[in-house]
Amino acid sequence: ALLTEVSVSDPDPNNREKAIQALWNSAADNPDSDDLKSQLEKSRNDSDPFVAELATKAIADLEHLAKSRSRRAD
């Protein structure tokens, strides 16, 4: 919960970036998490372009992981 809070509301873009990276890393175990994707979606519109880009990449990566796992399960 703390990471999601920091990822969208910390005034320092470096802290938001680190929180998104930590969320992204922790999500590898559960790439289908709708809650996490919802939080990352909020960061896609961050005022800092690097933070916004990182959130976009994290979402794309999680979607790719989820699809890969789904194909393997079939």
VOTORTI-462651 format. One record per residue (C-alpha): residue in three letters; x, y, z; residue number from 1; chain. Coordinates in Angstrom, 3 decimals, decimal comma. Example, Ala and Ser with C-alpha at 12.3 -4.5 7.8 and 13.67 -1.06 7.14 Angstrom:
BEGIN
+--------+----------+----------+----------+------+------+
: vexlum :       px :       py :       pz : doza : ropa :
+--------+----------+----------+----------+------+------+
:    ala :   12,300 :   -4,500 :    7,800 :    1 :    A :
:    ser :   13,670 :   -1,060 :    7,140 :    2 :    A :
+--------+----------+----------+----------+------+------+
//
This chain:
BEGIN
+--------+----------+----------+----------+------+------+
: vexlum :       px :       py :       pz : doza : ropa :
+--------+----------+----------+----------+------+------+
:    ala :    0,000 :    0,000 :    0,000 :    1 :    A :
:    leu :    2,861 :    2,369 :    0,802 :    2 :    A :
:    leu :    4,475 :    1,852 :   -2,596 :    3 :    A :
:    thr :    1,253 :    2,609 :   -4,430 :    4 :    A :
:    glu :    0,799 :    5,768 :   -2,380 :    5 :    A :
:    val :    4,352 :    6,948 :   -3,087 :    6 :    A :
:    ser :    4,056 :    6,064 :   -6,779 :    7 :    A :
:    val :    1,285 :    8,605 :   -7,324 :    8 :    A :
:    ser :    1,576 :   11,232 :   -4,632 :    9 :    A :
:    asp :    5,178 :   11,735 :   -3,524 :   10 :    A :
:    pro :    6,373 :   15,210 :   -4,532 :   11 :    A :
:    asp :    9,797 :   13,883 :   -5,565 :   12 :    A :
:    pro :    9,774 :   12,234 :   -9,011 :   13 :    A :
:    asn :   12,771 :   10,088 :   -8,024 :   14 :    A :
:    asn :   10,726 :    8,562 :   -5,204 :   15 :    A :
:    arg :    7,773 :    7,977 :   -7,545 :   16 :    A :
:    glu :   10,144 :    6,303 :  -10,021 :   17 :    A :
:    lys :   11,603 :    4,023 :   -7,349 :   18 :    A :
:    ala :    8,129 :    3,090 :   -6,109 :   19 :    A :
:    ile :    6,979 :    2,186 :   -9,620 :   20 :    A :
:    gln :   10,111 :    0,112 :  -10,177 :   21 :    A :
:    ala :    9,519 :   -1,729 :   -6,887 :   22 :    A :
:    leu :    5,870 :   -2,357 :   -7,784 :   23 :    A :
:    trp :    6,902 :   -3,599 :  -11,218 :   24 :    A :
:    asn :    9,465 :   -5,985 :   -9,720 :   25 :    A :
:    ser :    7,046 :   -7,323 :   -7,121 :   26 :    A :
:    ala :    4,318 :   -7,815 :   -9,718 :   27 :    A :
:    ala :    6,295 :  -10,410 :  -11,645 :   28 :    A :
:    asp :    4,766 :  -13,030 :   -9,336 :   29 :    A :
:    asn :    1,241 :  -11,834 :  -10,107 :   30 :    A :
:    pro :    1,122 :  -10,002 :  -13,448 :   31 :    A :
:    asp :   -2,671 :  -10,345 :  -13,607 :   32 :    A :
:    ser :   -3,199 :   -8,050 :  -10,622 :   33 :    A :
:    asp :   -5,890 :   -5,562 :  -11,603 :   34 :    A :
:    asp :   -5,169 :   -3,463 :   -8,517 :   35 :    A :
:    leu :   -1,557 :   -3,012 :   -9,506 :   36 :    A :
:    lys :   -2,419 :   -2,169 :  -13,099 :   37 :    A :
:    ser :   -4,930 :    0,382 :  -11,833 :   38 :    A :
:    gln :   -2,241 :    2,048 :   -9,727 :   39 :    A :
:    leu :    0,236 :    2,041 :  -12,586 :   40 :    A :
:    glu :   -2,408 :    3,559 :  -14,889 :   41 :    A :
:    lys :   -2,536 :    6,573 :  -12,572 :   42 :    A :
:    ser :    1,211 :    7,007 :  -12,975 :   43 :    A :
:    arg :    0,984 :    6,952 :  -16,779 :   44 :    A :
:    asn :   -0,121 :   10,585 :  -16,568 :   45 :    A :
:    asp :    2,617 :   11,679 :  -14,192 :   46 :    A :
:    ser :    3,947 :   15,210 :  -14,649 :   47 :    A :
:    asp :    7,474 :   13,788 :  -14,917 :   48 :    A :
:    pro :    7,923 :   12,214 :  -18,377 :   49 :    A :
:    phe :   10,353 :    9,566 :  -17,131 :   50 :    A :
:    val :    7,940 :    8,412 :  -14,415 :   51 :    A :
:    ala :    5,091 :    8,285 :  -16,941 :   52 :    A :
:    glu :    7,222 :    6,303 :  -19,399 :   53 :    A :
:    leu :    8,323 :    3,864 :  -16,699 :   54 :    A :
:    ala :    4,701 :    3,223 :  -15,688 :   55 :    A :
:    thr :    3,757 :    2,652 :  -19,326 :   56 :    A :
:    lys :    6,604 :    0,165 :  -19,754 :   57 :    A :
:    ala :    5,657 :   -1,622 :  -16,529 :   58 :    A :
:    ile :    2,058 :   -2,027 :  -17,683 :   59 :    A :
:    ala :    3,134 :   -3,358 :  -21,080 :   60 :    A :
:    asp :    5,542 :   -5,794 :  -19,446 :   61 :    A :
:    leu :    2,924 :   -7,080 :  -16,998 :   62 :    A :
:    glu :    0,426 :   -7,555 :  -19,824 :   63 :    A :
:    his :    3,046 :   -9,484 :  -21,779 :   64 :    A :
:    leu :    3,834 :  -11,675 :  -18,749 :   65 :    A :
:    ala :    0,154 :  -12,374 :  -18,152 :   66 :    A :
:    lys :   -0,360 :  -13,399 :  -21,789 :   67 :    A :
:    ser :    2,704 :  -15,637 :  -21,711 :   68 :    A :
:    arg :    1,522 :  -17,391 :  -18,577 :   69 :    A :
:    ser :   -1,941 :  -17,796 :  -20,040 :   70 :    A :
:    arg :   -0,555 :  -19,430 :  -23,195 :   71 :    A :
:    arg :    1,578 :  -21,803 :  -21,144 :   72 :    A :
:    ala :   -1,407 :  -22,778 :  -19,000 :   73 :    A :
:    asp :   -3,431 :  -23,670 :  -22,110 :   74 :    A :
+--------+----------+----------+----------+------+------+
//
